[in-house]
C-alpha cells in the first residue's frame, strides 16, 4: 500500500486553497494529489505526472485531476500541452513508490529475485543488466562512486567485471552476491544494507535522475504564479544538494519557507520506514 511521505507537511507548505491549481510532478500512488484535491475543491485542478505508465493506470480518476505519463523534465511542455495555467503550487516527491519496490518486477529491490531492469519507463533502452554486463570497469566504478557514494566502488566494479566473464549477471540476487564478495565482512552488518548504494547508483544512472532534477527546477519556478509555492522531497544527499543549491542560487526570486530541511516525525518513520531518509524543502515565488 502506498503511504504518502510527509503528507501533513506537504499540505502545510503548499497551503492549498479552494479553486487553486497545483502540479504533482511525481504523482506515484496519488496520495499527495488526493490530499490536494480535497483542499482545492470545487474548481481547483491537479496536473499529475508520472513516468511510469502503470502508476497512471492505477490512480482513481477524478474530473479535477489531469493525468500525464511523461518525464517531469518536460514540465514546461506538459503544462503547455494541457493548457494548465495559473499554477499555485508544484510538488516533487523524488522517492520511489511502493509499487516500484513491491510489484513492478523490475529489480528495484535487492530483497527479491527479479530481472536487473530498474527502468521507470520501459521505453528507455538502458537497463541495469546492460550496465553491469557491458559497461567498462571505469564507467561502473564511476557511477557507483558518484551516484551511490559507495566507498568500495572500485572493488565492486572489479568483481562485476570478473563475474561476468564466466556468466552474465541478470538478476538482482546474483548482483547482491557479487557485491557481498566485494566488500569487507564488517560492511555486511551495517545499519544500511550493503547493496543499497550500488542499487541506488544504477537506478540513478539508468533513469538520469539527477540531470532531470536539475532540468526541471528552473521550469517549475518559471511556471509558478507569483506567490506560488514549490515543495520538493528528496531521499538522499545528492538530490538534496541539488535542491539546496537551486534555492540558494535563486534567492532573489524566492522566499525560503524552510531554513533547514523538514524531516519525518518519529511516529511516521515507525508507520512507514521508507520515510526515514526523506527531507522536505519549500519556497515561495516572489
CORBELVEN-V863178 format. One record per helix or strand. SS is the DSSP state (H for helix, E for strand). FROM is the first residue (numbers start at 1). TO is the last residue. If there is no record, write none. Layout:
# CORBELVEN-V863178
<<SS:FROM:TO> <SS:FROM:TO>>
This chain:
# CORBELVEN-V863178
<<H:7:14> <E:21:24> <H:31:40> <E:46:50> <H:53:58> <E:65:69> <H:72:81> <E:87:93> <H:98:102> <E:115:115> <H:128:134> <H:137:148> <H:153:166> <E:171:171> <H:172:182> <H:185:189> <H:196:207> <H:209:223> <E:224:234> <H:237:249> <E:254:256> <E:262:262> <H:266:271> <H:273:275> <E:279:285>>
